[in-house]
Amino acid sequence: MSYVDLTAENFDEVVAKNDITVMDFWAEWCGPCKSFSPIFEQVAEANPDVTFAKIDIDGQQELAQAFAVRSIPQIVVMKHDVVVYSESGTLPVSSLQDLIDQARAVDVSDIK
């Protein structure tokens, strides 16, 4: 498995110890989520320096509310505890990889 299951209990620890965290908010009943899952896993395998996390919105409603998830799948990218991207919908491999490359380059000190 190339990602961690993120919960309210381990969220702070996971995000704090990683420079970049890419989160996939999903649900078992969501067709687009199922089709996006192999893409998410492929990009995770190609980027071992980035933490990839899946959040089941049915089991983690508190996190879904905290990130204002209204439609799934929703991808959220955090760098040093700052949200640098949050959009719903699926992405092709190339776009997800580009998003990660952009997150690596962004200077969050200006945002903080």
Backbone torsions as a table, in degrees:
resi	resn	phi	psi	omega
1	MET	NA	132.2	-175.2
2	SER	-104.4	15.6	179.1
3	TYR	-144.6	165.7	175.6
4	VAL	-107.4	151.0	172.3
5	ASP	-85.5	117.4	-176.7
6	LEU	-93.8	133.2	178.9
7	THR	-131.0	170.2	176.4
8	ALA	-60.6	-31.9	-177.6
9	GLU	-71.9	-36.3	-176.4
10	ASN	-107.1	1.4	-175.4
11	PHE	-56.2	-56.2	-176.8
12	ASP	-57.7	-43.0	-179.0
13	GLU	-65.1	-46.9	-177.7
14	VAL	-64.0	-47.3	-177.3
15	VAL	-68.4	-38.9	-177.4
16	ALA	-66.8	-33.6	-174.9
17	LYS	-91.9	4.2	-178.2
18	ASN	-127.6	138.7	179.0
19	ASP	-66.3	-46.7	-179.5
20	ILE	-127.0	130.8	176.1
21	THR	-124.4	123.3	177.6
22	VAL	-105.6	119.0	-176.1
23	MET	-110.3	137.5	176.0
24	ASP	-115.7	107.0	174.2
25	PHE	-83.6	125.2	-172.1
26	TRP	-147.6	175.8	173.2
27	ALA	-148.5	149.8	-178.6
28	GLU	-58.8	-35.0	-176.2
29	TRP	-83.1	-1.1	-174.2
30	CYS	-92.0	112.7	179.1
31	GLY	-60.5	-50.6	178.4
32	PRO	-60.0	-32.4	178.0
33	CYS	-63.4	-41.9	180.0
34	LYS	-65.8	-38.1	179.8
35	SER	-73.5	-26.3	179.4
36	PHE	-81.0	-25.2	-174.6
37	SER	-54.2	-45.5	178.3
38	PRO	-64.7	-32.0	176.7
39	ILE	-65.6	-47.0	178.9
40	PHE	-57.4	-46.3	-178.7
41	GLU	-67.0	-38.6	179.4
42	GLN	-62.9	-44.9	-179.6
43	VAL	-70.0	-34.8	176.4
44	ALA	-61.9	-43.7	179.0
45	GLU	-61.6	-34.6	-177.2
46	ALA	-80.6	-9.4	-176.6
47	ASN	-131.9	70.0	-175.6
48	PRO	-66.8	-13.7	179.4
49	ASP	-83.8	-6.4	-178.9
50	VAL	-112.0	141.4	177.5
51	THR	-90.4	127.1	177.0
52	PHE	-109.2	133.8	-175.9
53	ALA	-137.1	140.4	176.4
54	LYS	-110.0	138.5	-179.3
55	ILE	-125.8	113.2	177.8
56	ASP	-77.6	112.2	-173.7
57	ILE	-66.9	-24.9	178.6
58	ASP	-71.1	-37.2	179.9
59	GLY	-90.1	-18.0	-175.7
60	GLN	-126.6	57.1	-177.2
61	GLN	-61.8	-33.1	179.0
62	GLU	-62.0	-44.4	178.1
63	LEU	-68.3	-40.2	178.2
64	ALA	-60.3	-41.0	177.9
65	GLN	-68.1	-41.1	-178.7
66	ALA	-61.6	-31.4	-179.9
67	PHE	-101.7	13.7	176.3
68	ALA	51.4	45.9	179.7
69	VAL	-74.1	120.3	-180.0
70	ARG	-116.9	-22.0	-178.7
71	SER	-146.0	142.5	-178.7
72	ILE	-125.3	154.7	-0.3
73	PRO	-70.6	148.8	174.3
74	GLN	-123.6	129.2	179.6
75	ILE	-103.2	128.4	176.7
76	VAL	-124.5	131.9	177.2
77	VAL	-117.1	126.6	176.7
78	MET	-117.2	138.9	173.6
79	LYS	-127.1	122.5	-178.1
80	HIS	48.4	49.3	174.0
81	ASP	71.2	15.2	179.1
82	VAL	-120.7	130.2	176.6
83	VAL	-73.8	120.2	179.4
84	VAL	-108.5	-8.6	178.1
85	TYR	-159.8	139.5	174.8
86	SER	-158.7	110.1	179.9
87	GLU	-148.9	148.9	174.2
88	SER	-94.3	155.7	-179.8
89	GLY	116.4	163.2	179.1
90	THR	-87.8	159.4	177.9
91	LEU	-130.6	145.5	170.7
92	PRO	-73.0	165.1	-178.4
93	VAL	-52.7	-47.6	-175.7
94	SER	-62.0	-38.4	-179.9
95	SER	-71.6	-39.3	178.1
96	LEU	-66.2	-40.3	177.6
97	GLN	-63.9	-42.3	178.2
98	ASP	-61.2	-40.3	178.2
99	LEU	-60.9	-41.9	178.7
100	ILE	-66.9	-41.5	177.8
101	ASP	-61.7	-40.5	177.4
102	GLN	-65.6	-38.6	178.4
103	ALA	-64.3	-39.0	176.9
104	ARG	-59.6	-38.3	-174.5
105	ALA	-81.8	-22.5	-174.5
106	VAL	-70.2	141.7	176.8
107	ASP	-100.2	103.6	-175.5
108	VAL	-78.6	-6.4	178.7
109	SER	-63.9	-29.4	176.5
110	ASP	-70.0	-30.4	-178.8
111	ILE	-78.4	-39.3	-178.1
112	LYS	-70.1	NA	NA
